[in-house]
Amino acid sequence: MEAQRPRLRAKTLYETKRYLHGHWKQLRDVPVHKIERRDVAARVAEIKTDSGPIAAARARTVLSTLFAWAIGEGFAEHYPIAGQRRAPW
């Protein structure tokens, strides 16, 4: 995230951190290679129920961006968001 700081607006950086540290807190201690599609789908459904559809969509987008970066940097080998269609909120 710090590498992206120069190109992101302060509010965007703040919101991204908020979603990662809040909505995705349950996955924080899970090794990146052990996060599965079902884990992400279940958590997105929980977020939708607890915080609403817009929060769920944004949380999914933040995690998607994180995994795209992690794959590009060699930290992850798979993309657990793949195959999940964006639900019509």
PyMOL Python script that loads the backbone (N, CA, C, O; Angstrom):
from pymol import cmd

cmd.read_pdbstr("""\
ATOM      1  N   MET A   1       0.822  -1.186   0.000  1.00  0.00           N
ATOM      2  CA  MET A   1       0.000   0.000   0.000  1.00  0.00           C
ATOM      3  C   MET A   1       0.869   1.254   0.000  1.00  0.00           C
ATOM      4  O   MET A   1       0.535   2.263  -0.620  1.00  0.00           O
ATOM      5  N   GLU A   2       1.971   1.166   0.698  1.00  0.00           N
ATOM      6  CA  GLU A   2       2.826   2.343   0.753  1.00  0.00           C
ATOM      7  C   GLU A   2       3.403   2.678  -0.622  1.00  0.00           C
ATOM      8  O   GLU A   2       3.635   3.845  -0.935  1.00  0.00           O
ATOM      9  N   ALA A   3       3.630   1.658  -1.434  1.00  0.00           N
ATOM     10  CA  ALA A   3       4.150   1.904  -2.776  1.00  0.00           C
ATOM     11  C   ALA A   3       3.129   2.643  -3.640  1.00  0.00           C
ATOM     12  O   ALA A   3       3.502   3.337  -4.586  1.00  0.00           O
ATOM     13  N   GLN A   4       1.865   2.498  -3.323  1.00  0.00           N
ATOM     14  CA  GLN A   4       0.803   3.147  -4.099  1.00  0.00           C
ATOM     15  C   GLN A   4       0.454   4.544  -3.571  1.00  0.00           C
ATOM     16  O   GLN A   4      -0.267   5.297  -4.225  1.00  0.00           O
ATOM     17  N   ARG A   5       0.961   4.877  -2.408  1.00  0.00           N
ATOM     18  CA  ARG A   5       0.621   6.162  -1.779  1.00  0.00           C
ATOM     19  C   ARG A   5       0.763   7.361  -2.715  1.00  0.00           C
ATOM     20  O   ARG A   5      -0.132   8.206  -2.738  1.00  0.00           O
ATOM     21  N   PRO A   6       1.854   7.476  -3.491  1.00  0.00           N
ATOM     22  CA  PRO A   6       2.003   8.674  -4.337  1.00  0.00           C
ATOM     23  C   PRO A   6       0.931   8.813  -5.414  1.00  0.00           C
ATOM     24  O   PRO A   6       0.611   9.931  -5.819  1.00  0.00           O
ATOM     25  N   ARG A   7       0.378   7.714  -5.879  1.00  0.00           N
ATOM     26  CA  ARG A   7      -0.593   7.815  -6.964  1.00  0.00           C
ATOM     27  C   ARG A   7      -2.047   7.795  -6.492  1.00  0.00           C
ATOM     28  O   ARG A   7      -2.954   7.990  -7.301  1.00  0.00           O
ATOM     29  N   LEU A   8      -2.285   7.564  -5.207  1.00  0.00           N
ATOM     30  CA  LEU A   8      -3.649   7.513  -4.683  1.00  0.00           C
ATOM     31  C   LEU A   8      -3.993   8.782  -3.908  1.00  0.00           C
ATOM     32  O   LEU A   8      -3.145   9.384  -3.249  1.00  0.00           O
ATOM     33  N   ARG A   9      -5.239   9.160  -4.008  1.00  0.00           N
ATOM     34  CA  ARG A   9      -5.713  10.257  -3.166  1.00  0.00           C
ATOM     35  C   ARG A   9      -5.750   9.777  -1.720  1.00  0.00           C
ATOM     36  O   ARG A   9      -5.896   8.583  -1.459  1.00  0.00           O
ATOM     37  N   ALA A  10      -5.618  10.693  -0.803  1.00  0.00           N
ATOM     38  CA  ALA A  10      -5.597  10.345   0.622  1.00  0.00           C
ATOM     39  C   ALA A  10      -6.856   9.595   1.027  1.00  0.00           C
ATOM     40  O   ALA A  10      -6.775   8.622   1.776  1.00  0.00           O
ATOM     41  N   LYS A  11      -8.007  10.023   0.553  1.00  0.00           N
ATOM     42  CA  LYS A  11      -9.279   9.370   0.902  1.00  0.00           C
ATOM     43  C   LYS A  11      -9.326   7.943   0.359  1.00  0.00           C
ATOM     44  O   LYS A  11      -9.817   7.038   1.034  1.00  0.00           O
ATOM     45  N   THR A  12      -8.819   7.738  -0.856  1.00  0.00           N
ATOM     46  CA  THR A  12      -8.800   6.401  -1.445  1.00  0.00           C
ATOM     47  C   THR A  12      -7.913   5.471  -0.623  1.00  0.00           C
ATOM     48  O   THR A  12      -8.293   4.334  -0.344  1.00  0.00           O
ATOM     49  N   LEU A  13      -6.760   5.942  -0.244  1.00  0.00           N
ATOM     50  CA  LEU A  13      -5.850   5.151   0.582  1.00  0.00           C
ATOM     51  C   LEU A  13      -6.497   4.822   1.925  1.00  0.00           C
ATOM     52  O   LEU A  13      -6.415   3.687   2.395  1.00  0.00           O
ATOM     53  N   TYR A  14      -7.131   5.799   2.533  1.00  0.00           N
ATOM     54  CA  TYR A  14      -7.811   5.598   3.811  1.00  0.00           C
ATOM     55  C   TYR A  14      -8.901   4.535   3.679  1.00  0.00           C
ATOM     56  O   TYR A  14      -8.981   3.624   4.503  1.00  0.00           O
ATOM     57  N   GLU A  15      -9.733   4.644   2.656  1.00  0.00           N
ATOM     58  CA  GLU A  15     -10.838   3.702   2.472  1.00  0.00           C
ATOM     59  C   GLU A  15     -10.330   2.297   2.166  1.00  0.00           C
ATOM     60  O   GLU A  15     -10.899   1.313   2.638  1.00  0.00           O
ATOM     61  N   THR A  16      -9.271   2.202   1.384  1.00  0.00           N
ATOM     62  CA  THR A  16      -8.703   0.894   1.072  1.00  0.00           C
ATOM     63  C   THR A  16      -8.210   0.214   2.343  1.00  0.00           C
ATOM     64  O   THR A  16      -8.480  -0.966   2.568  1.00  0.00           O
ATOM     65  N   LYS A  17      -7.496   0.951   3.159  1.00  0.00           N
ATOM     66  CA  LYS A  17      -7.026   0.402   4.434  1.00  0.00           C
ATOM     67  C   LYS A  17      -8.201   0.013   5.322  1.00  0.00           C
ATOM     68  O   LYS A  17      -8.166  -1.021   5.988  1.00  0.00           O
ATOM     69  N   ARG A  18      -9.224   0.831   5.329  1.00  0.00           N
ATOM     70  CA  ARG A  18     -10.396   0.551   6.163  1.00  0.00           C
ATOM     71  C   ARG A  18     -11.064  -0.758   5.751  1.00  0.00           C
ATOM     72  O   ARG A  18     -11.441  -1.561   6.604  1.00  0.00           O
ATOM     73  N   TYR A  19     -11.208  -0.969   4.466  1.00  0.00           N
ATOM     74  CA  TYR A  19     -11.811  -2.221   3.998  1.00  0.00           C
ATOM     75  C   TYR A  19     -10.927  -3.421   4.311  1.00  0.00           C
ATOM     76  O   TYR A  19     -11.422  -4.454   4.761  1.00  0.00           O
ATOM     77  N   LEU A  20      -9.634  -3.296   4.080  1.00  0.00           N
ATOM     78  CA  LEU A  20      -8.741  -4.419   4.351  1.00  0.00           C
ATOM     79  C   LEU A  20      -8.659  -4.742   5.835  1.00  0.00           C
ATOM     80  O   LEU A  20      -8.702  -5.912   6.217  1.00  0.00           O
ATOM     81  N   HIS A  21      -8.544  -3.734   6.663  1.00  0.00           N
ATOM     82  CA  HIS A  21      -8.387  -3.961   8.104  1.00  0.00           C
ATOM     83  C   HIS A  21      -9.707  -4.252   8.804  1.00  0.00           C
ATOM     84  O   HIS A  21      -9.723  -4.846   9.881  1.00  0.00           O
ATOM     85  N   GLY A  22     -10.805  -3.839   8.200  1.00  0.00           N
ATOM     86  CA  GLY A  22     -12.110  -4.065   8.806  1.00  0.00           C
ATOM     87  C   GLY A  22     -12.818  -5.276   8.226  1.00  0.00           C
ATOM     88  O   GLY A  22     -12.960  -6.300   8.894  1.00  0.00           O
ATOM     89  N   HIS A  23     -13.257  -5.159   6.991  1.00  0.00           N
ATOM     90  CA  HIS A  23     -14.064  -6.217   6.390  1.00  0.00           C
ATOM     91  C   HIS A  23     -13.292  -7.506   6.136  1.00  0.00           C
ATOM     92  O   HIS A  23     -13.871  -8.591   6.200  1.00  0.00           O
ATOM     93  N   TRP A  24     -12.015  -7.410   5.852  1.00  0.00           N
ATOM     94  CA  TRP A  24     -11.224  -8.611   5.549  1.00  0.00           C
ATOM     95  C   TRP A  24     -10.346  -9.039   6.710  1.00  0.00           C
ATOM     96  O   TRP A  24      -9.413  -9.821   6.524  1.00  0.00           O
ATOM     97  N   LYS A  25     -10.628  -8.544   7.897  1.00  0.00           N
ATOM     98  CA  LYS A  25      -9.829  -8.850   9.084  1.00  0.00           C
ATOM     99  C   LYS A  25      -9.741 -10.370   9.345  1.00  0.00           C
ATOM    100  O   LYS A  25      -8.702 -10.864   9.783  1.00  0.00           O
ATOM    101  N   GLN A  26     -10.820 -11.094   9.076  1.00  0.00           N
ATOM    102  CA  GLN A  26     -10.844 -12.541   9.330  1.00  0.00           C
ATOM    103  C   GLN A  26      -9.799 -13.293   8.505  1.00  0.00           C
ATOM    104  O   GLN A  26      -9.346 -14.362   8.913  1.00  0.00           O
ATOM    105  N   LEU A  27      -9.418 -12.754   7.366  1.00  0.00           N
ATOM    106  CA  LEU A  27      -8.450 -13.433   6.511  1.00  0.00           C
ATOM    107  C   LEU A  27      -7.023 -12.953   6.738  1.00  0.00           C
ATOM    108  O   LEU A  27      -6.092 -13.429   6.088  1.00  0.00           O
ATOM    109  N   ARG A  28      -6.856 -12.038   7.636  1.00  0.00           N
ATOM    110  CA  ARG A  28      -5.549 -11.410   7.842  1.00  0.00           C
ATOM    111  C   ARG A  28      -4.452 -12.409   8.211  1.00  0.00           C
ATOM    112  O   ARG A  28      -3.323 -12.290   7.736  1.00  0.00           O
ATOM    113  N   ASP A  29      -4.772 -13.379   9.045  1.00  0.00           N
ATOM    114  CA  ASP A  29      -3.762 -14.332   9.497  1.00  0.00           C
ATOM    115  C   ASP A  29      -3.711 -15.608   8.658  1.00  0.00           C
ATOM    116  O   ASP A  29      -2.939 -16.518   8.958  1.00  0.00           O
ATOM    117  N   VAL A  30      -4.523 -15.675   7.621  1.00  0.00           N
ATOM    118  CA  VAL A  30      -4.535 -16.843   6.741  1.00  0.00           C
ATOM    119  C   VAL A  30      -3.459 -16.652   5.668  1.00  0.00           C
ATOM    120  O   VAL A  30      -3.428 -15.612   5.009  1.00  0.00           O
ATOM    121  N   PRO A  31      -2.588 -17.630   5.486  1.00  0.00           N
ATOM    122  CA  PRO A  31      -1.590 -17.497   4.423  1.00  0.00           C
ATOM    123  C   PRO A  31      -2.275 -17.276   3.077  1.00  0.00           C
ATOM    124  O   PRO A  31      -3.311 -17.879   2.796  1.00  0.00           O
ATOM    125  N   VAL A  32      -1.704 -16.428   2.263  1.00  0.00           N
ATOM    126  CA  VAL A  32      -2.335 -16.007   1.009  1.00  0.00           C
ATOM    127  C   VAL A  32      -2.648 -17.199   0.110  1.00  0.00           C
ATOM    128  O   VAL A  32      -3.651 -17.184  -0.605  1.00  0.00           O
ATOM    129  N   HIS A  33      -1.810 -18.223   0.136  1.00  0.00           N
ATOM    130  CA  HIS A  33      -2.049 -19.390  -0.719  1.00  0.00           C
ATOM    131  C   HIS A  33      -3.167 -20.291  -0.207  1.00  0.00           C
ATOM    132  O   HIS A  33      -3.582 -21.214  -0.908  1.00  0.00           O
ATOM    133  N   LYS A  34      -3.656 -20.040   0.999  1.00  0.00           N
ATOM    134  CA  LYS A  34      -4.737 -20.853   1.556  1.00  0.00           C
ATOM    135  C   LYS A  34      -6.104 -20.174   1.461  1.00  0.00           C
ATOM    136  O   LYS A  34      -7.109 -20.776   1.842  1.00  0.00           O
ATOM    137  N   ILE A  35      -6.164 -18.964   0.974  1.00  0.00           N
ATOM    138  CA  ILE A  35      -7.440 -18.277   0.811  1.00  0.00           C
ATOM    139  C   ILE A  35      -8.114 -18.828  -0.437  1.00  0.00           C
ATOM    140  O   ILE A  35      -7.561 -18.770  -1.535  1.00  0.00           O
ATOM    141  N   GLU A  36      -9.299 -19.358  -0.253  1.00  0.00           N
ATOM    142  CA  GLU A  36     -10.030 -20.004  -1.347  1.00  0.00           C
ATOM    143  C   GLU A  36     -11.227 -19.166  -1.776  1.00  0.00           C
ATOM    144  O   GLU A  36     -11.667 -18.258  -1.070  1.00  0.00           O
ATOM    145  N   ARG A  37     -11.733 -19.497  -2.945  1.00  0.00           N
ATOM    146  CA  ARG A  37     -12.880 -18.802  -3.508  1.00  0.00           C
ATOM    147  C   ARG A  37     -14.078 -18.840  -2.561  1.00  0.00           C
ATOM    148  O   ARG A  37     -14.788 -17.846  -2.409  1.00  0.00           O
ATOM    149  N   ARG A  38     -14.297 -19.979  -1.932  1.00  0.00           N
ATOM    150  CA  ARG A  38     -15.444 -20.116  -1.018  1.00  0.00           C
ATOM    151  C   ARG A  38     -15.292 -19.190   0.194  1.00  0.00           C
ATOM    152  O   ARG A  38     -16.288 -18.679   0.705  1.00  0.00           O
ATOM    153  N   ASP A  39     -14.047 -18.969   0.660  1.00  0.00           N
ATOM    154  CA  ASP A  39     -13.816 -18.054   1.783  1.00  0.00           C
ATOM    155  C   ASP A  39     -14.221 -16.636   1.405  1.00  0.00           C
ATOM    156  O   ASP A  39     -14.883 -15.934   2.170  1.00  0.00           O
ATOM    157  N   VAL A  40     -13.810 -16.236   0.212  1.00  0.00           N
ATOM    158  CA  VAL A  40     -14.115 -14.885  -0.265  1.00  0.00           C
ATOM    159  C   VAL A  40     -15.611 -14.728  -0.480  1.00  0.00           C
ATOM    160  O   VAL A  40     -16.199 -13.732  -0.058  1.00  0.00           O
ATOM    161  N   ALA A  41     -16.233 -15.708  -1.135  1.00  0.00           N
ATOM    162  CA  ALA A  41     -17.669 -15.628  -1.413  1.00  0.00           C
ATOM    163  C   ALA A  41     -18.484 -15.565  -0.120  1.00  0.00           C
ATOM    164  O   ALA A  41     -19.437 -14.791  -0.020  1.00  0.00           O
ATOM    165  N   ALA A  42     -18.109 -16.373   0.860  1.00  0.00           N
ATOM    166  CA  ALA A  42     -18.831 -16.371   2.128  1.00  0.00           C
ATOM    167  C   ALA A  42     -18.678 -15.026   2.832  1.00  0.00           C
ATOM    168  O   ALA A  42     -19.644 -14.500   3.384  1.00  0.00           O
ATOM    169  N   ARG A  43     -17.487 -14.479   2.814  1.00  0.00           N
ATOM    170  CA  ARG A  43     -17.257 -13.195   3.490  1.00  0.00           C
ATOM    171  C   ARG A  43     -17.977 -12.060   2.781  1.00  0.00           C
ATOM    172  O   ARG A  43     -18.521 -11.173   3.439  1.00  0.00           O
ATOM    173  N   VAL A  44     -17.993 -12.069   1.443  1.00  0.00           N
ATOM    174  CA  VAL A  44     -18.722 -11.037   0.702  1.00  0.00           C
ATOM    175  C   VAL A  44     -20.210 -11.099   1.059  1.00  0.00           C
ATOM    176  O   VAL A  44     -20.852 -10.062   1.226  1.00  0.00           O
ATOM    177  N   ALA A  45     -20.756 -12.306   1.174  1.00  0.00           N
ATOM    178  CA  ALA A  45     -22.168 -12.454   1.551  1.00  0.00           C
ATOM    179  C   ALA A  45     -22.412 -11.901   2.959  1.00  0.00           C
ATOM    180  O   ALA A  45     -23.432 -11.257   3.204  1.00  0.00           O
ATOM    181  N   GLU A  46     -21.486 -12.149   3.879  1.00  0.00           N
ATOM    182  CA  GLU A  46     -21.614 -11.613   5.246  1.00  0.00           C
ATOM    183  C   GLU A  46     -21.565 -10.094   5.244  1.00  0.00           C
ATOM    184  O   GLU A  46     -22.353  -9.437   5.924  1.00  0.00           O
ATOM    185  N   ILE A  47     -20.639  -9.545   4.479  1.00  0.00           N
ATOM    186  CA  ILE A  47     -20.510  -8.085   4.407  1.00  0.00           C
ATOM    187  C   ILE A  47     -21.780  -7.483   3.841  1.00  0.00           C
ATOM    188  O   ILE A  47     -22.247  -6.449   4.320  1.00  0.00           O
ATOM    189  N   LYS A  48     -22.342  -8.121   2.826  1.00  0.00           N
ATOM    190  CA  LYS A  48     -23.582  -7.624   2.219  1.00  0.00           C
ATOM    191  C   LYS A  48     -24.702  -7.607   3.244  1.00  0.00           C
ATOM    192  O   LYS A  48     -25.470  -6.648   3.309  1.00  0.00           O
ATOM    193  N   THR A  49     -24.801  -8.660   4.044  1.00  0.00           N
ATOM    194  CA  THR A  49     -25.838  -8.735   5.071  1.00  0.00           C
ATOM    195  C   THR A  49     -25.614  -7.712   6.174  1.00  0.00           C
ATOM    196  O   THR A  49     -26.552  -7.046   6.612  1.00  0.00           O
ATOM    197  N   ASP A  50     -24.366  -7.589   6.623  1.00  0.00           N
ATOM    198  CA  ASP A  50     -24.051  -6.719   7.752  1.00  0.00           C
ATOM    199  C   ASP A  50     -23.957  -5.236   7.397  1.00  0.00           C
ATOM    200  O   ASP A  50     -24.409  -4.377   8.154  1.00  0.00           O
ATOM    201  N   SER A  51     -23.366  -4.945   6.240  1.00  0.00           N
ATOM    202  CA  SER A  51     -23.054  -3.550   5.915  1.00  0.00           C
ATOM    203  C   SER A  51     -23.702  -3.043   4.639  1.00  0.00           C
ATOM    204  O   SER A  51     -23.626  -1.853   4.332  1.00  0.00           O
ATOM    205  N   GLY A  52     -24.335  -3.934   3.896  1.00  0.00           N
ATOM    206  CA  GLY A  52     -25.029  -3.515   2.689  1.00  0.00           C
ATOM    207  C   GLY A  52     -24.303  -3.888   1.419  1.00  0.00           C
ATOM    208  O   GLY A  52     -23.122  -4.234   1.444  1.00  0.00           O
ATOM    209  N   PRO A  53     -25.012  -3.816   0.310  1.00  0.00           N
ATOM    210  CA  PRO A  53     -24.457  -4.258  -0.964  1.00  0.00           C
ATOM    211  C   PRO A  53     -23.309  -3.394  -1.495  1.00  0.00           C
ATOM    212  O   PRO A  53     -22.391  -3.909  -2.132  1.00  0.00           O
ATOM    213  N   ILE A  54     -23.357  -2.121  -1.243  1.00  0.00           N
ATOM    214  CA  ILE A  54     -22.285  -1.252  -1.747  1.00  0.00           C
ATOM    215  C   ILE A  54     -20.982  -1.550  -1.009  1.00  0.00           C
ATOM    216  O   ILE A  54     -19.919  -1.620  -1.624  1.00  0.00           O
ATOM    217  N   ALA A  55     -21.065  -1.725   0.297  1.00  0.00           N
ATOM    218  CA  ALA A  55     -19.870  -2.077   1.075  1.00  0.00           C
ATOM    219  C   ALA A  55     -19.315  -3.417   0.614  1.00  0.00           C
ATOM    220  O   ALA A  55     -18.098  -3.582   0.524  1.00  0.00           O
ATOM    221  N   ALA A  56     -20.191  -4.378   0.320  1.00  0.00           N
ATOM    222  CA  ALA A  56     -19.744  -5.691  -0.148  1.00  0.00           C
ATOM    223  C   ALA A  56     -19.024  -5.567  -1.493  1.00  0.00           C
ATOM    224  O   ALA A  56     -17.980  -6.185  -1.700  1.00  0.00           O
ATOM    225  N   ALA A  57     -19.577  -4.778  -2.391  1.00  0.00           N
ATOM    226  CA  ALA A  57     -18.953  -4.596  -3.709  1.00  0.00           C
ATOM    227  C   ALA A  57     -17.598  -3.918  -3.582  1.00  0.00           C
ATOM    228  O   ALA A  57     -16.641  -4.309  -4.250  1.00  0.00           O
ATOM    229  N   ARG A  58     -17.514  -2.922  -2.743  1.00  0.00           N
ATOM    230  CA  ARG A  58     -16.239  -2.216  -2.567  1.00  0.00           C
ATOM    231  C   ARG A  58     -15.203  -3.097  -1.879  1.00  0.00           C
ATOM    232  O   ARG A  58     -14.026  -3.076  -2.237  1.00  0.00           O
ATOM    233  N   ALA A  59     -15.643  -3.869  -0.893  1.00  0.00           N
ATOM    234  CA  ALA A  59     -14.722  -4.776  -0.209  1.00  0.00           C
ATOM    235  C   ALA A  59     -14.178  -5.810  -1.193  1.00  0.00           C
ATOM    236  O   ALA A  59     -12.991  -6.132  -1.162  1.00  0.00           O
ATOM    237  N   ARG A  60     -15.034  -6.325  -2.056  1.00  0.00           N
ATOM    238  CA  ARG A  60     -14.618  -7.290  -3.081  1.00  0.00           C
ATOM    239  C   ARG A  60     -13.605  -6.652  -4.030  1.00  0.00           C
ATOM    240  O   ARG A  60     -12.606  -7.277  -4.387  1.00  0.00           O
ATOM    241  N   THR A  61     -13.858  -5.427  -4.434  1.00  0.00           N
ATOM    242  CA  THR A  61     -12.948  -4.731  -5.342  1.00  0.00           C
ATOM    243  C   THR A  61     -11.574  -4.525  -4.705  1.00  0.00           C
ATOM    244  O   THR A  61     -10.547  -4.716  -5.357  1.00  0.00           O
ATOM    245  N   VAL A  62     -11.561  -4.138  -3.444  1.00  0.00           N
ATOM    246  CA  VAL A  62     -10.287  -3.926  -2.740  1.00  0.00           C
ATOM    247  C   VAL A  62      -9.500  -5.235  -2.664  1.00  0.00           C
ATOM    248  O   VAL A  62      -8.294  -5.249  -2.907  1.00  0.00           O
ATOM    249  N   LEU A  63     -10.180  -6.334  -2.327  1.00  0.00           N
ATOM    250  CA  LEU A  63      -9.489  -7.616  -2.242  1.00  0.00           C
ATOM    251  C   LEU A  63      -9.008  -8.071  -3.624  1.00  0.00           C
ATOM    252  O   LEU A  63      -7.918  -8.629  -3.756  1.00  0.00           O
ATOM    253  N   SER A  64      -9.812  -7.834  -4.628  1.00  0.00           N
ATOM    254  CA  SER A  64      -9.436  -8.176  -5.999  1.00  0.00           C
ATOM    255  C   SER A  64      -8.162  -7.441  -6.408  1.00  0.00           C
ATOM    256  O   SER A  64      -7.246  -8.035  -6.976  1.00  0.00           O
ATOM    257  N   THR A  65      -8.115  -6.162  -6.118  1.00  0.00           N
ATOM    258  CA  THR A  65      -6.938  -5.355  -6.440  1.00  0.00           C
ATOM    259  C   THR A  65      -5.712  -5.851  -5.680  1.00  0.00           C
ATOM    260  O   THR A  65      -4.615  -5.914  -6.236  1.00  0.00           O
ATOM    261  N   LEU A  66      -5.897  -6.199  -4.422  1.00  0.00           N
ATOM    262  CA  LEU A  66      -4.794  -6.714  -3.618  1.00  0.00           C
ATOM    263  C   LEU A  66      -4.239  -8.006  -4.216  1.00  0.00           C
ATOM    264  O   LEU A  66      -3.024  -8.171  -4.325  1.00  0.00           O
ATOM    265  N   PHE A  67      -5.124  -8.916  -4.601  1.00  0.00           N
ATOM    266  CA  PHE A  67      -4.655 -10.175  -5.171  1.00  0.00           C
ATOM    267  C   PHE A  67      -4.007  -9.977  -6.535  1.00  0.00           C
ATOM    268  O   PHE A  67      -3.030 -10.656  -6.850  1.00  0.00           O
ATOM    269  N   ALA A  68      -4.519  -9.080  -7.337  1.00  0.00           N
ATOM    270  CA  ALA A  68      -3.891  -8.801  -8.635  1.00  0.00           C
ATOM    271  C   ALA A  68      -2.464  -8.313  -8.427  1.00  0.00           C
ATOM    272  O   ALA A  68      -1.549  -8.728  -9.140  1.00  0.00           O
ATOM    273  N   TRP A  69      -2.277  -7.436  -7.452  1.00  0.00           N
ATOM    274  CA  TRP A  69      -0.939  -6.955  -7.128  1.00  0.00           C
ATOM    275  C   TRP A  69      -0.072  -8.096  -6.597  1.00  0.00           C
ATOM    276  O   TRP A  69       1.075  -8.247  -7.018  1.00  0.00           O
ATOM    277  N   ALA A  70      -0.611  -8.899  -5.678  1.00  0.00           N
ATOM    278  CA  ALA A  70       0.158  -9.993  -5.070  1.00  0.00           C
ATOM    279  C   ALA A  70       0.616 -11.002  -6.116  1.00  0.00           C
ATOM    280  O   ALA A  70       1.733 -11.512  -6.037  1.00  0.00           O
ATOM    281  N   ILE A  71      -0.232 -11.291  -7.086  1.00  0.00           N
ATOM    282  CA  ILE A  71       0.152 -12.215  -8.157  1.00  0.00           C
ATOM    283  C   ILE A  71       1.256 -11.594  -9.009  1.00  0.00           C
ATOM    284  O   ILE A  71       2.231 -12.262  -9.355  1.00  0.00           O
ATOM    285  N   GLY A  72       1.104 -10.344  -9.337  1.00  0.00           N
ATOM    286  CA  GLY A  72       2.116  -9.652 -10.132  1.00  0.00           C
ATOM    287  C   GLY A  72       3.471  -9.583  -9.452  1.00  0.00           C
ATOM    288  O   GLY A  72       4.507  -9.596 -10.117  1.00  0.00           O
ATOM    289  N   GLU A  73       3.464  -9.509  -8.134  1.00  0.00           N
ATOM    290  CA  GLU A  73       4.709  -9.426  -7.370  1.00  0.00           C
ATOM    291  C   GLU A  73       5.252 -10.801  -6.976  1.00  0.00           C
ATOM    292  O   GLU A  73       6.339 -10.900  -6.406  1.00  0.00           O
ATOM    293  N   GLY A  74       4.499 -11.858  -7.277  1.00  0.00           N
ATOM    294  CA  GLY A  74       4.935 -13.208  -6.946  1.00  0.00           C
ATOM    295  C   GLY A  74       4.601 -13.670  -5.545  1.00  0.00           C
ATOM    296  O   GLY A  74       5.123 -14.692  -5.100  1.00  0.00           O
ATOM    297  N   PHE A  75       3.750 -12.954  -4.839  1.00  0.00           N
ATOM    298  CA  PHE A  75       3.361 -13.346  -3.483  1.00  0.00           C
ATOM    299  C   PHE A  75       2.225 -14.364  -3.476  1.00  0.00           C
ATOM    300  O   PHE A  75       2.040 -15.082  -2.493  1.00  0.00           O
ATOM    301  N   ALA A  76       1.473 -14.430  -4.558  1.00  0.00           N
ATOM    302  CA  ALA A  76       0.344 -15.353  -4.658  1.00  0.00           C
ATOM    303  C   ALA A  76       0.382 -16.019  -6.024  1.00  0.00           C
ATOM    304  O   ALA A  76       0.871 -15.445  -6.997  1.00  0.00           O
ATOM    305  N   GLU A  77      -0.140 -17.237  -6.082  1.00  0.00           N
ATOM    306  CA  GLU A  77      -0.168 -17.977  -7.336  1.00  0.00           C
ATOM    307  C   GLU A  77      -1.581 -18.094  -7.901  1.00  0.00           C
ATOM    308  O   GLU A  77      -1.753 -18.351  -9.093  1.00  0.00           O
ATOM    309  N   HIS A  78      -2.580 -17.910  -7.063  1.00  0.00           N
ATOM    310  CA  HIS A  78      -3.946 -18.022  -7.557  1.00  0.00           C
ATOM    311  C   HIS A  78      -4.770 -16.804  -7.156  1.00  0.00           C
ATOM    312  O   HIS A  78      -4.410 -16.045  -6.257  1.00  0.00           O
ATOM    313  N   TYR A  79      -5.873 -16.651  -7.850  1.00  0.00           N
ATOM    314  CA  TYR A  79      -6.737 -15.480  -7.718  1.00  0.00           C
ATOM    315  C   TYR A  79      -8.103 -15.953  -7.221  1.00  0.00           C
ATOM    316  O   TYR A  79      -8.937 -16.361  -8.029  1.00  0.00           O
ATOM    317  N   PRO A  80      -8.352 -15.907  -5.897  1.00  0.00           N
ATOM    318  CA  PRO A  80      -9.573 -16.496  -5.352  1.00  0.00           C
ATOM    319  C   PRO A  80     -10.861 -15.731  -5.693  1.00  0.00           C
ATOM    320  O   PRO A  80     -11.950 -16.157  -5.308  1.00  0.00           O
ATOM    321  N   ILE A  81     -10.746 -14.644  -6.389  1.00  0.00           N
ATOM    322  CA  ILE A  81     -11.939 -13.899  -6.798  1.00  0.00           C
ATOM    323  C   ILE A  81     -12.407 -14.390  -8.170  1.00  0.00           C
ATOM    324  O   ILE A  81     -13.532 -14.107  -8.582  1.00  0.00           O
ATOM    325  N   ALA A  82     -11.542 -15.125  -8.874  1.00  0.00           N
ATOM    326  CA  ALA A  82     -11.859 -15.624 -10.217  1.00  0.00           C
ATOM    327  C   ALA A  82     -13.122 -16.469 -10.187  1.00  0.00           C
ATOM    328  O   ALA A  82     -13.326 -17.281  -9.285  1.00  0.00           O
ATOM    329  N   GLY A  83     -13.946 -16.267 -11.169  1.00  0.00           N
ATOM    330  CA  GLY A  83     -15.171 -17.047 -11.286  1.00  0.00           C
ATOM    331  C   GLY A  83     -16.341 -16.488 -10.519  1.00  0.00           C
ATOM    332  O   GLY A  83     -17.475 -16.930 -10.705  1.00  0.00           O
ATOM    333  N   GLN A  84     -16.087 -15.531  -9.665  1.00  0.00           N
ATOM    334  CA  GLN A  84     -17.191 -14.911  -8.928  1.00  0.00           C
ATOM    335  C   GLN A  84     -17.746 -13.773  -9.760  1.00  0.00           C
ATOM    336  O   GLN A  84     -17.043 -12.819 -10.093  1.00  0.00           O
ATOM    337  N   ARG A  85     -18.984 -13.891 -10.079  1.00  0.00           N
ATOM    338  CA  ARG A  85     -19.572 -12.804 -10.839  1.00  0.00           C
ATOM    339  C   ARG A  85     -20.046 -11.725  -9.872  1.00  0.00           C
ATOM    340  O   ARG A  85     -20.413 -11.994  -8.728  1.00  0.00           O
ATOM    341  N   ARG A  86     -20.024 -10.549 -10.355  1.00  0.00           N
ATOM    342  CA  ARG A  86     -20.521  -9.450  -9.527  1.00  0.00           C
ATOM    343  C   ARG A  86     -22.040  -9.528  -9.506  1.00  0.00           C
ATOM    344  O   ARG A  86     -22.705  -9.476 -10.541  1.00  0.00           O
ATOM    345  N   ALA A  87     -22.547  -9.648  -8.333  1.00  0.00           N
ATOM    346  CA  ALA A  87     -24.003  -9.766  -8.195  1.00  0.00           C
ATOM    347  C   ALA A  87     -24.676  -8.440  -8.500  1.00  0.00           C
ATOM    348  O   ALA A  87     -24.124  -7.378  -8.212  1.00  0.00           O
ATOM    349  N   PRO A  88     -25.850  -8.496  -9.072  1.00  0.00           N
ATOM    350  CA  PRO A  88     -26.591  -7.236  -9.271  1.00  0.00           C
ATOM    351  C   PRO A  88     -27.091  -6.745  -7.915  1.00  0.00           C
ATOM    352  O   PRO A  88     -28.061  -7.274  -7.373  1.00  0.00           O
ATOM    353  N   TRP A  89     -26.451  -5.778  -7.400  1.00  0.00           N
ATOM    354  CA  TRP A  89     -26.763  -5.283  -6.048  1.00  0.00           C
ATOM    355  C   TRP A  89     -28.042  -4.526  -6.104  1.00  0.00           C
ATOM    356  O   TRP A  89     -28.503  -4.016  -5.083  1.00  0.00           O
TER     357      TRP A  89
END
""", "prot")
cmd.dss("prot")
cmd.show_as("cartoon", "prot")
cmd.util.cbc("prot")
cmd.orient("prot")
